[in-house]
Amino acid sequence: MRRAALLAAVFLAVTPWQAQAQVPASELARSVDIPFEEFTLDNGLRVVVHTDRKAPVVAIHAWYNVGSKDEPQGQTGFAHLFEHIGLFNPTENVPGGLMEPLRAMGATDWNGTTWFDRTNFFQTVPTSAVEQALYMESDRMGHLLGALSQERLDNQRGVVQNEKRQGDNQPYGLVYYTVLETLFPEGHPYRHSTIGSMADLDAASLEDLRQWHRDNYGPNNAVLVLAGDIDVATARTLVNRYFGHIPRGAQNEPAQADIPTLPARVDKLLHDRVPNTQLSRTWVVPGLLSEEAASLDIAASVFGGLASSRLDNALVRGEETATSVSSSYQAFQRLGMFDLDVNVKPGGDADAVSARLDQLLADYIANGPTQAEVERAVTRRISGTLQALEPTGGFGGKAVTLAEGELYADDPGFYRRQLAAYGAVTPASVKAAMQRWLTRPTLAIRVEPGEREAYVEAADNRPAPAPAAPLPITPRAPMPAVGEMRPLAFPTTERARLSNGIEVVYLRSTTVPITRVAVEFDAGLAADPADELGTQTLMLGLLKEAAGDRDAAQIAEREEQLGASVSTGASMDRTVVSLTSPTANLDPSLALLGDVIRRPAFRPADIERRRAQQLATIAQERSSPNGLAARAWPALVFGTEHPYGRPMSGLGSPDTVGAISREDLQAFHANWIRPDTAQIFVVSDKPLSEITALLDAHLGQWVPSATPHGVKNFDAAIPAAQPRIVLVDRPQSPQSIIVGAMVLPTTGHQDRVVFNAANEAIGSGFLSRINQDIRETRGWSYGLGGNAAGLEHQVPYIISAPVQSNRTGESVQVLIDQYRAFLSDRGVSAAERERIVNANVRQLPGQFETSAALMGALRSMALYGRPDDYWTTLAPRYEALDQAALDAEARRLFGEAPFVWVVVGDAATVRPQLEALGLPVEVRAAQ
């Protein structure tokens, strides 16, 4: 989709990269600082406090020193199963469970995770809700077992088994089990996966889980981190108040684990319903606390982790025998895993690629990386660390860093030692680490296309468990209420224009010395020519293949030198080229961005290579259950003539991608990627005046061609809704993907605040009726939801529901029944209305904690034509909502809810279930 009958005037030269200085990694590393204080309660609970006043929120993380490596034989998956019980079930003094009050208090994230070495629970909550959140977290720690029943265990067992099916159902989804079982001997703590086996999950009894909690969840086996709008004096008072009464538990001694070595290389051949052969090499190596951890990580980055990696340059860009490559180092507490993966080009000689992979690795181990490679990899790692530490909590952020350090190294400041270790990495240290660990025998796995190996399912009829006596409940004082909330303080939006008229929309954020720039074009996948779908994706992939006087490897090297990242992407309505850079390196990073946008070369050899990669990605999409569903539904509800009636991945089809010419790509670029379709969004710690001057130097002299820019046409009529089922046959699928789709009578520019609030009751979020029914009550899914997609011109509503195969038909019927009831006599309840209003009002002050969140807000306001004060007007609007207004808007937009149902699953199992529903059923082959 890039057609550029380019005029030379379009691509004016910019300042040469070499002329602009960059800040070294050592200086970037000095920007990383997380001040903390710590104390320990009498019961052994270790507490770490970090004060960060940038937003009125506090991240609360409880980390337990137990993971899947600590599970005895016959109890695999117990740590993860108990995480689900702790996360989603009631406690003794919060009988409705923690999810509802967390949502009602305006928590901006909450979840739990389990891995080999730990289990954690976390939430980021408004400052005024900290006491309530600590009460709930302490009830989870010390007052859980009395509320755990056989019914709740069975429900979560079903959810976890569906989580396992969901992962196993993906292409190459069964490989990791073979990796662990081959690399680790019988009895080794790391030999089994965290998700566990179906048989062990089936066998888990109520008393087993009670004992698991007694053995592992005492305060003396935990670390509590509070990060955000709180100080240590307040934290000490509150933690003592809510956790101090919990008695010490059993002393868990986490399993020790050696680093095993295979006696000889092991070659394994597996099969899966995939379009290409995948090759891997895996070794067990030292872990997180090793002095060699940083060198091993840099070794992996240089070889296959960086965009300029040796594997990319040799196999993808050079010999073009692979469509993608990767190399990674996973560091666990006791050990680590070093992994290489190569996706062989479809139709390629896998034997030859395998031999070449081994040859490249042997040469790399023998000679090591260059100094320049090490410097780029270290800079990239430190820049990534800087960005990851912007949020206080969540899946990353400062709370995670402090908790990991305390739990694994008895030092919340362990990150400083890690950064120092990266700073000390040299080519010699990388070479020495590789020669010590990667010269040992490897596990070499080849996954070839074919029928996948037999799948081990859960038992059909699990024996009825022996009754377990109920446990006493220890009452506490009532849970504290949420205090007075602070209003949202959204930063002031500022604007400027470059010399060529491009508007710059800006927000100031001084939390971290990072600048985010998004150059957005009014194009998007809807601008793809109908007979050349996939053009834009191919064009965007080529922007970084060669630009100005640099090729792909040189562009990647420059990014890595600067610690910057230039990325391209497209939604249905907009196309974007983005930059994230340490502010200290912004000037040279903008020079790079300018060349990528303005001076792509579209070299024939690059086009053919990227075309082959895109064709391979299409084949992968067609092997994925989610990809197959996403390819099917848009045309069914929008029609094939509508710009939205195409797969929203933007990949196109083999026929259309195969026919795209260089002239097509140049013309698309000239028509759509130009200053008169552009708007620039910036979030930075640098003031707008300085930002504008830098942008003007690199983009301000860019002028459009004389030809008019492209125009999108949305006049195509949307076909009348015809409820039916389209079944896409994907044999050997242990789970089905159900997608329900319809087009709402609204556009993105029309306000949907009321509808979105009403939809929280039925479709959106963990507490929605459809998720509570199918996941939490019936245990048929790992999670599902329904939401209005954020398109500009016409808004579809999409239900996505992965469910176990033998419950597919029943799940579709449950979804139909739930929406029918919601739109008739079971509209939004008073309790739902109160929870939804409280949640949306209270989450606002903490919703924009990061620069990424601010960037998203800027771009969405522009896309939907919202005023600058939009976010600050929402609280009173939510507070004014009543049940009648919510019900009326839901019924207006849903109408009769005429969903078209797309089901991707094993037709032999699923078809009879669907035909019993009374809707027309069409069966299609996967395509």
N, C-alpha and C positions, 0 to 999 in steps of 0.2 A: 503494500500500500504506500509505497513511496515513489512518487513520480516526480522527478525533478529534472525538467528540462532546464537545469540550473543556469541561472545567469551568474557570471563571475561576481557581479555586484552583491549577490546574496551572501557570499562567503568572503568577507573582508578579513584580512590577517589580524590576529590578536597578539598581545605581548608574548614573546617566546617564553616557554616554561622555564628554560634554563636561567633566565635572567632574574627569577624571583626566588627569594630566600625561603627556606623552610625551617621550622623549629624542630630541633632534635628530639628523639624519644625521651631522653633523660629529662628535658624540660617539661614535656607533657606529663611524665610520671610524677613530677612534683606537684601537679594540679590535683592529684588523687589523695584526698585526706578525709578520713571519717573519724572525727574525735568521738571518744566514747568513755563511759565510766561503767564500772561493774561492781556487783555485790552478790552475796550468797545468803539465802535464807537458812534458818536453822534446820529445815528439813532437806537441805541439799540443793534446792533449786538455784541454779546459776542465772543471774539476770544481767543483761547488757543494755545500756541506755545510750542512745545517740540523739542529740537535740538538733532539729532542723526546722526552722520557723517559716520556711517558704510558703507553706500552705497549712490551713487548720486541720491537719489530719495526722494520725499516728498509725504506723504499721506495727501490728502485734504478731509476732512469730513465736510459736512454740515448737521446738525441735526436740525429738526424742532419739536417743542413742540406740535405735534398733531399726534394722532393715531386713531385707530378704536374706542377707548372708547369715543372719542369726536364727533362721528357721531350721528346726531339726527335720530329719527325714520323715516324710509323711505329712508335713505341715507346710508345704510350699504354698506361697500366696497368702499366708496368714497375716503378715504385716500389712499388706495392701488391703486385704479384706477388712482388717480392723480399722485401717484409716477410713474406709467407707463408713463403717459403723460409727466411728467418732464424728465424722463430718456430717452425715445425713440423718442421723437418728436422734431421738430425744435424749436428754440427760435427766437426772432425777429431779432437778429443780427448774428445768426448762422443758416441760412435757411436750410442748409443740415442736421441739427441735430448734436448732440454732439458726437455720437458714432464714426463717421468716423474720425474726428480730434483726438479723444482720442486714437483710434487705430494707427493712423498715427504718433502721437507723441511718441509712444512706452510705453503707460501706461501698467503697469503690472497687474493691476486689476481695474475694474470700475463696479459699480452696484448701486442699490438702494434697500432699504427694508422698509417694514412697519410692525408695530406690534401694540399691544394695545395702547402703550404710545408714539410712535414717528414714524416719517418718516425720513429717511436719504438718502443722496446721497454721494458716495465716489469714489475716484480714487487715485491710487498711480502712480505718473508721474516722469519722469526724471527731475532733478533739472533745466535743461535748458528749460523745458516746463512749469514751474510753472506759469509764467505770462499768458500764453495762457489758462491753465486750470482754473486759477482764473477768467479770463475774461468770460469763458464759464459758470462757476458756478454762477457768479454774474448775467449773462444773464438769467440763469434758475430762479434765485430768483426774479429779478426785471424786466425782459423783456420777459416774456413767453406768456402772454395772447393774444397779437396781432398775434401770430403765431398759435394759437389753432383754428382749424376749425372743422366743423361737421364731415368731412371725417376722420380726424385724431382721433377724439373722438371715432367714430364708430370702427375704426381699433383696437384701444387699448381696447375698450370694448370687442371685440371678443377675443383678446389675453387673457385678464383677465378671461373671462368665460371659456376659454380652460385651463387656469391654475387651475381654480376651478375643472373642469372635471378631470384633470390629478391627482389631489390629491384625489378627491372623488372616482376615479376608483380603488384605491389601496385597498388591503384587509384591513378591519376595517376602511376604509376611511371616513365613515359617523358618526363614534362614537362621535367625538369631538363636533359636533353640539348638540347632545343630552346632553353631559356633561354641556355645557354652558347654554343651555336653561332650564336645570333642577336645576342647582346650583344657578342661579341668577334670581331674580324676574323680572317681566316685567318692563322695563324702566331703569334697571341697566346698567351702561356704559359698563360693561364687558360681557353682555349677548349674544352678537352676535360675530361671527367669523370675523377676519380681512378680509377674502376674500369676505364677504358679501353674499347676496342672489342674485339669478339669476333675480328675479323680480326687486329688487332695482337697479341692474346694468342695466337692460333693460330700466328703467325709467330715468336714469341719462341724463339730458339735458346739452347742451353746456353752457347755462347760469348758471345752477347749479354748474358746474365745475369752471367756471370763478369766481363765488362768493366764492367757496371753497378756491381758491387761494388767493383772496383778504382778506378773514377772517383769514387765517392761515399761509401764507408764507411770511410775512413781516420780515425784518431783526431783529426786536425786539422780534420775536418769534423763533429765531434761535441761534444755537451755531456753530461756525466755528473752526475746529481744524486743525492746520498745524503741522505735525510731520515728522521729518527727517532732510534732509540736508538744513536747513534754520535756521536763528536766528531771534530773536524777532524784531530787528531793521528793517531788510529786510521785515519781515512779516507785520509790522505796515505800512510801506510805500506802499506795494503792496495791502494790504487789503483796505486801505483808497482810493487808486487809483481806484480800481475796484468795491468796494461795498459802498464807502462813499456817493455816489450820490443817492442811493436807499432810497426813503422816508420810514418813519416808516409806518407800517401797522396797522390793527386792533389789539387790545390787546387780544390775546387768553388766556382765563383762562381755563386750562385743567380740564376736568370733575372730580369732587370729586367722591369718591366711598366708601361706607361702606363695611364691611366684613359680608356678609349675613350668616345666620345659617338656615339650614333646620329644620322645626318643628319636623320631625321624619325621621328616615332612609327611603331612597327611593331605591327600587329595580326595575331595568329596565331590560327587556329581549329584545334583538335585534337579528337580523339574518343577515348573510352575506355569500357569497360563499367562505367560508374559511374551512380549514381542521380540525380545532380544536376549542374548546371552549376557550374564553378568559374572564378572570375575572378582574374587576378593582374596586378600591375604591378611591374616590376623595373628598377632603375637600377644602373649601376656607379658607385661613390662611393669616396672615400678610405678607406684601411685602418687597421690597428692603430696605426701609428706617427704618424698624422696628429693635429694639434692639434684637428681637428674630430670625431674619433672619438667622444668622449663625448657631444657635442651630437647627433650623428646617432643614437646609440644611444637617448638620451632622447627624441629626436623619434619614433623607431619605437615606443618604449614607450607614450608618451602617445597616439599615434594608434591603435595596434591591439595593443599588447603587454600593457598592464595590464588587469585585470578591469574597471576603470572607464574604459576607453579610449573615445575618441570614436567609433570605428567600432562598438564594442559598443553604446554608448548610442544611436547613430543607426540602425544597420541591424538589430541583433539585438533590443534591448529596445524601441527607439522605433518604427520603421516596420515591424519584423518581416518584412523582406524577405530576410534572410540567417539561416542557422542557426548559422554560426560565422564569425569573422573573425580575422585575425592581421596583425601588422606586425613585421618583424624587420630587424635590421642584423647582417650577418655580416662580421666584420673579419678579413681575411687580412693577410699581411705587406705586400704591395705595393698592395693595393686592398681594397675592400669591396663588398658587395652589399646594397642596400636593397630589401626585398620586401614587397608587400601581397598578401594572399590573402583571398578572400571566397567562401564556399560559399552559393550562391543557394538560397533556400528551394525545395524541389521544387515544380514547377508555376509558379514565379514568373516574372516578366518580367525576363529577364537583361539585355536592352537598357536597361531603366529602372534596374536596379541598377548597371550599369556606368556609366551617365551620372551617377548619384547619387554613386558612389564618386569619380569625377573631380571632381565639384563639391565634395564634402567635403574632398578633398585640396587643391584650389585655395584654398579658404577657410582651411584650416589653414596652408598655406604663406604666404599673404598676411598672416595675423594672428598666427601663432605660438601657442605654448602659454601658459597662465597660470602665474603664480608657484606657485600651489598644485599644479598638475599636475607641474611640474618637481620640486618638493620631494618629492612622493609617489614619482615615478619614481626619483629619486636614492636615497631611503631604501630603496625596494625593492631596488635594485641593490646597495647596500652591505650590507643584511641578507643578501641572497643570497650575496655574497662571503664574509661571515663564516661562514655555514654550510658553504659549499663548501670552506673551508680547514681544516675539522676533521680530515679524514683526512690522513695523511702522503702517500699516493700514490693509485694507481688511475687512473681516467679523469679525476679532478679532484684536488683536494687541493694541499698545499703544494709537493710536488715538481713538479707540472705548472706551477704558477705561476712557480716559480723557473726551470725549464727554458725556458718560453716567453719569459720576460724576457731570459735570456742569449742564446738562439738568435736572437730577432728584433730585440732592441734592445741587445745587448751589455751587459745590465744585469739581473742576477737580481732587483734591487729595482725593476724597472719597474712593478710593481703599485702602488708608492707614487705614482708619477707618474700612473698611471691613476686612483687614488682621488682625488688632488688635482684632476685634471681634472674628475671628476664633481662634486666640491665646488664647482668654479668655473662649472658650467653655469648659464646664465640663460635666461629666455625669449628675450632678444635673441640670444644665441649660437645657440640652437636655430633660431630664425627665420632667422638669417643663413645657417646651414649648409644649411637646406632651400632657401632661395631661390637659393643658389649651385648646388646639385647636383640638386634634384628638379624644377626648372623646365626641365631639359633633356629631350629626347624620351625617352619610356619605351617599354619592351617590354610590350605588353598581350596576354596570352594568355587565351583562352577555351577551356576543355575541356568539351565537351558529351557527353551520353550517346550511345553508338553503338558501332559496331564499331571497335576500335582500329586504328591504322595498322599496316602490316606490320612484323613483328619480324625483326631481323637475327640469325640464329642462328650458332653456331660451325660450322666446316666439319665435314661428316660424315666425310670421310676426309682427314685431314691428311697431307701427304707425309712419308714417313719421313725423319727428320733425318740429316744427314751426321754420321758418328761424330766425336766430339770426344776428343782425347787426354786421358787422365786427368792430373790435377795432383798434384804431390807433397804428402804430408801431413807437416806439421812437428810432431813429437811434443813434448809438454810433460811436466813432472812430473805425477804423478797428481793428480786432483781432490781437494781437501781434504774431509775428512768433516764432517758436521754435528756441532757441539759439544753440550755438555750443555744441555738445554732447561730454561728456567724454567717452573715450574708456573703454571697459570691463577690469577690473582688477581681473581676476580669480585667486584664490590662487594656489600656487604651489603644485602639487600633489607629495606626498612623499610615499616611499615604504619601507617595511621591511619584514622579514620572521620570523616566530616562529621556535622554536627548531625542530618541526616536519615538517617544510617546508611550512606551510600554509602562503600564501602571505597576507600581510596587506597593504591596499591602504588607504591613509590618507589625509585629508585636515584639516587645522587649522582654527577654527572660534571662536573668543573670544567675540562675542556679548553677550552671556549669559553663565553662568556656567553650561552648559548641555553637556553631551557626548552622541552621537548616535553611536551605533554599529550594523552592519548588517552582520551576518554570513550567507553567501549565498552558496547554493549547486547547482551544475549543474544537476538538476533533473526537477522539475516543473511538472505540471499536465500531460504533454506529456509523462512522465515516468510511469504513471499509467498503469498497465497491462490491455490490452483491455478487458479482461473478468472479471476484478475486479475494474471497475471504481468506484471512491470514496474512494479507499484505502488510498491515500495520505492525503486527508482531514481528514479522521478518525484518521490516525496516528498523524497528526499535532495537532489535538484536544486533543490527549492523552498525549502529551509531558508535559503539565502542570497539568495533573491529578495526577500524582505521579512521582517524580524523586528523586533519591538518597534515603534519609530516610524521605522524606516529602510527604504528600498527597496534594491534590489540595487546600484545605483550608489553609494549612500551607505555601504553595508556595505563594498564594495570600496575606496572611498576611505579608510575608517577603517583597514582592513587595511594599506593602502599607507602611510598616515601613520605607523603604528606599526612598519612593517617586519615585520609578522606575517602569518601565513597560517592561515586556518581552512579545513579541507577536510572533506569527507564521503565516506564509502565503505562498502562492504559486501562481505564474503566470503560464502561459503555459510552460515557459522555465526554470524557476528557483524556488527553494524553499528557504525560508529565515526564520531565527530565529533572531529577532531584539531586541535590548535593548535601551531604552532611560532612562537616569539616571542623577540626579544632579551629577556633576563631583565630588563633595565632597564625595559622596557615591558610587563611581565607583567600588572600589575594592570589597566590599561585593556584589554589584549588578552583577559583572562579575562572582563571585562564583555561584550565582543563575543561571545565563545564562549557565554556564558550565554544571551544573547538569541537567538542562532542556534538553540540546542538547545531552549529553553523557549518561545519566543514567535514561532514562524513564523506568518505571516498567511494563507498559502494563498489569496491573492487570485485571483479568477477569471481576470483577464487574464494573470497570471503563469502560472497552470495551463495555459492554452491555449498560451501561448508555449513553455513547457517541453515540453508534449506534442508540439508540432510539431517541436521540436529532437530529442526522443527518437525520434520516428518517422523523422526524417532519419538519425539514428544507426543505427537498425535497418536502414534501407536501405543505409547504408554497410557495416554488418557483413555484409549479404547479398552485397555485391560483393567482399568481401575473402576470399581463399582460407583464411586462418586463421580468420576469423569464421565462414565456412560450416562448417568442420570442427568448430569449438567448439559451434555450434548443433546439430550432428547427433549427436555421440557420447553425451551424457549419457542421453538417452531410450533409446538402444539397449542400454545396459548396466544402467541402474537401473530402467528402465520409466517410463512416463509418470505413474504414480501416486505415485512416490517423490519426496520433497522435493528429492533430488539429481538427479532425472531431468529437469532443465530446463536451458536454456542458462545457463552460469555467468557470462555477462556481466550477467545480471539485467535485460536490456533489455525482455524480453517480446516480444509480436508486435503487429503493427498492430491486430488485432482487440481484444486485451486492453487495450492502452494506450488505444485510442480509447474504450473503455467506462468508464474509471476516472473517478469523480466526485469532487468536492470533499469530500463526506461520507466517501468511501472513504479519502481521504488523511488527513483529520482523525482518523478512527477508527483507522487504522494507527498514527499518531503516538501517540494516547492509549494504545493497547494495548501498544506496544513501546518507545517512546522515553520512558522514565520512570525515576525514581530506583530503583525496586525491581527493575529489570532491568539496572542500570548498575554498572560498576566503572571506576575512574579510575586510569590509569597515568601516572606522571610521571618524567621524567629531567631533572635540573636541576642547575645549580651553586649554587642557593639551597637552604638546609637545609629538611628536611621540615616543621618547625614553622612556618616562614614560608609555605611552599607551602600547607599545610593551612589556615592563617588566610585566605589569599587565596581559595582554592577555596570555603571555607565562606561567605565573603561573597557569592560569586556563584552558588553552587549548593547551599549547605547548607540553605537554607530552602525548597527545591523539594520539594513533596510530591506523591505519585501521586494519581490519581483513585480514587474508591471502587470502581470496577469492577476485576475481576481482570486481571492482565496476560496477554498472549497466551502460548499454549503450542504448541510444535511437535510434530508427530506423525510418528514414523519407523517406524510399524508396517507400512507397505506392504511386501509381499514383493518381493524382487528376483528378476526372472525368471531361469530357468536359462540359463546361457551357451550361445549358439549361434554358433560361429565362422562368419563369413561376411564378405562385402565389400559395403559400400554405397558406390557411386560417385556423387558429386555432380558433375554436368556443369557445367564452367566453361570454355566455348570460349576459344580463343586463349591458353591458359595455357602458357608455356614450361616451367613446373615444376609438379609435383604435390605436394600436401600429403598425406602419409600419417599417419593417426592410428590407433594400435592401442590399444584400451581393454579393460579387464577390471576386475571388482570383487574386491579381495582379501578374504579372510576375517579381517578385523581392523578395529578402530576406532582413532581417533586417540588414545584414552586408553590403549590397549595399546601397550607399548613396542616400537618398531621399530628400535632401535639396531643389532641384529644384521642384520636384513633390509636396512636402508639400507646397511650396510657391504658386504654381499654384492652388492647391486645396483650398487655402484661398479664391480664387475668386468664386468658385462654391459651396464648401461644408463646409468649416471649419470656425467656428466663427459666431458672430452675423451678420456681414456684408456680409456673403456669399449669393450668389444668391438664393439658395433654401430657406434659412431662411427669407430673405427679401421678397421673393415672397409669400410663404405660411403663414408665421407669420405676417409680417408687412403690406403687401399689402392686403392680403385676410382675415387675422385674424382667420385662421382655426386651429392654433396651438399655444402652449405656447413657443415652440422653438424646432428646429431640426437642424441636422447637419450630415455631412458625413466626415469620416476620415479613414486613413490607420492605422490599429491596429499595435502596436509595437511588433510583434512576430519575433523571431530570424530566423526561417528557411523558412517560406513562409508567405507573408503578405496579409491578407484580407483587403478589403475596405468595411466599414459598414456605411450605412445610417440609422439613427434612427429618426423616425418622428412620435410622438404622435399627432393625429389629431382628431377633432370631428367626431363622427361616420357617420353623414350624408354627410361628405365630403371625405370619405375614398377613393373611386374610383377616384374622381377628383384629389386628392392629389397624388396618385400614377402616374396618367397621367402627372401632372405638373412636378414631379420628372423626369420621363422618358424624357419629352420634354426639360427640362433644361439641363440635361447632354448631350442629343443628340445635342442641339444647341451649347453648350460649346465646343464639340469635332468636330464641323463642322465649321460654319462661325462666331461664336460668342465667340472666344477665349478671353484670358485675355486682357482687355482694357488698354490703356495708364494710365488712372486714377487708375485702380486697381493695375497695376504694381507699380506705384509710392507709393500708400498707403501700399502695402504689403512690399516693400523693406524698406521704412522708418520705418514701424512698427517693423520689425524684427531686423533691425540694432539698433534702438533707445531703444528697450526694453532690450537688452543684459546687459547693465551695472547694471540694477536693478533687473535682473532675479534671482540672487542668493543672495538675502538679508538674507535668513534664513539658518540655518544648515540643515533643512529638504530638502531645494532646493539643497544644495550642495551634500547631500547624494544621492538624486535622480540623479544628474549629474554623480557622481562617478559610480553608479551602471549601468546606461544606457551606459556609455562609455565602461565599461567592457563587457556588454552583446553584444554590436554591434561591438566590436573590434576597437573602436575609439582611436586616439592618445590623449595624455594628453593635448595637446594644441588645441584640437578640437574647444572648444567654442571661443577661441580668433581668430580663422581663419574664423569665419562665416561672420563677417561684410563685408570684401572685397568681399566675394563670393556672398552675397546678392546684393551688390552694382553693381556687374558686370552682373546681370541678365537682360535680355531684354525680350520683349513679345514673340518673336519667340522661344526662348529657353524654356520659360514656356509652351507655347502651344505644342511644340514638345514633351516635356516630359510627359505632361498630355495625349496626344494622344497615345504615346508609351505604357504607363502603363494601361490606361483605355481600349484601343482598341475600341471595339464596345460597351463597358459598358454593358456586358451581366448579368445584375443583376437577381438574384433570389429574389423574394419578399415574405417575411413572414408577414402576417397580423394577429394580434390577436385582435378579436373584436366579436361583436354579429353577427353571421352569418345571422340571419334573416334580419338584416338591411344592412349588408355589402355585402353579396354574390352577389345580383343583380348588385350592383355598379361595382364589380370587373369583373364579367362576361361580362360586356359591353366593357371592355378594349381590348378584343381580344387575351388575353394570356390564356394558360391552367390554370384552377383553380382547386386545390385539397383541399378539406375540411377535416380537422382532428379534432378529439375531443381533448380537453385540456389534455396534458399528459407530 
